[in-house]
C-alpha cells in the first residue's frame, strides 16, 4: 500500500511539473526557452526532466518548442503582413535560410510559396449524417480558437498520467462555444477535450461535457490546421446555403483524426461537425 501511495504521489507531482513547463512554453514562445531553464521550472534534474517529459508528452521539449513555433509561423504567413525575415527572427532562427529549411521540412513547401498559395489543401468532402451523443472530458480554453493547441498539450499531459484515460485510438476534440464574428478573439471560449472512457471521471482542472446527438453537417479537412478557414468557407458559404439546411444553435466541434506530433501538417485530417435542425 505504501509503495502504491508513493507511486500515486510521484505521478501527481509529475503532472503538476509538466503542466508548469507546457504552460511556460506556450506563454514564452518569444523567449529563448533554454532547456536548462525548463528543467528548473520542472524542479527536476536534467536526466529525469528530459526522460519524464518525453514519456508524458510523446516528444521532447525541444520538439514541442519547434512544433509550436513553426505552427505559429505558418499562421503568421497566412494572416499577417510580417516579412519572412521578421517571422524567422520571432521563431528564433539564426537566419532566413535556416528558417526556410525547417519550415519546408515540416510543411513541405517554402515559406514564400506557402504564403502565396498555401499547402494545396485537398477539397473538403461534406456530408449530412446523424451521430450519437459523445461524452467528453476536457479543459476550458479562453482566447483565439487557433491557439487551442496549447490547451490540448496540457490536456494530454494530464490524461497521459491518468490511468486508463488514453488509448492509441484517443482523438482530440475541440468544441467552440462562441462565434468569432461576434466576440473579440481574447474573449472566445472553447473546450479542448477527449472522449470520456467508461467509468472515468474528470479530475483537477478538467470538466465533463456532452456533445448532443442528432443530424450534423460533417466536413473533412485534409491539410494544415492553419488552413481550416478554407474548409469553413466552403461549408458555410457554399454547402450550407445550397443544401437548404440550417444550424440548430448548438456549438460546432472538430475531431482531430490523427496526431499533430507525429503527422506532417499536409497529412493532418480534421472533421468539422456543424449541428443541424
Secondary structure, DSSP 8 states (H G I E B T S, - for coil): -HHHHHHHHHHHHHHHHHHHHHHHHHH-TTS---HHHHHHHHTS-HHHHHHHHHHHHSS-HHHHHHHHHHHHHHHHHHH----HHHHHHHTT-SSHHHHHHHHHHHHSS-HHHHHHH-S-----EEEEEEE--EEEEEEEEES-GGGTHHHHHHHHHHHHTSTTS--TT--EEEEE-S-TTTS-GGG-EEEEEEE--TT----TT-EEEEE--EEEEEEEEES-GGGHHHHHHIIIIIIHHHHT--B-SS-EEEEE-S-TTTS-GGG-EEEEEEEB-
